[in-house]
């Protein structure tokens, strides 16, 4: 490719928000996001000279983030945060209600995503949340198109079942 050489600073400036978001959806707790994001960009800094541009920067970053999140989830000390009732003390303020709803939606999505195995989670995050095409998803995950669609279908079923059981107040 005949483009200017990327710098790790340039990659950080342009893609830190993307990496942060991806790590969150790959199961990194809110309290640990900055540390794991830093690990990703340390890897980027170490490997930036070997990036040949055969894939997009986002594809490369997703793969690095995927490995960092996987390593993070395997660590023995990682435990799920306990969600507490945040909204009952100050009901009625619209900004508080909106923030509470966003927090609850993010928590629900996080817990639902935790029910997926890594392969299904990756396809779901890339396709449904990041909005990539299924061909881009296959390129990133290095899997056949039909496999990716099968994983997406299975992920949707798991998530639908998780949300439906949560709506009924059931626990698994």
Secondary structure by P-SEA (a helix, b strand, c coil): cccccccaaaaaaccaaaaaaaaaaacccccaaaaaaaaaaaaaaaccccccccccaaaaaaaaaaaaaaaaaacccbbbbbbccccccccccaaaaaaaaaaaaaaaaaaaaaaccaaaaaaaaacccccccaaaaaaaacccaaaaaaaaaaaaaaaaaaaaaaaacccc
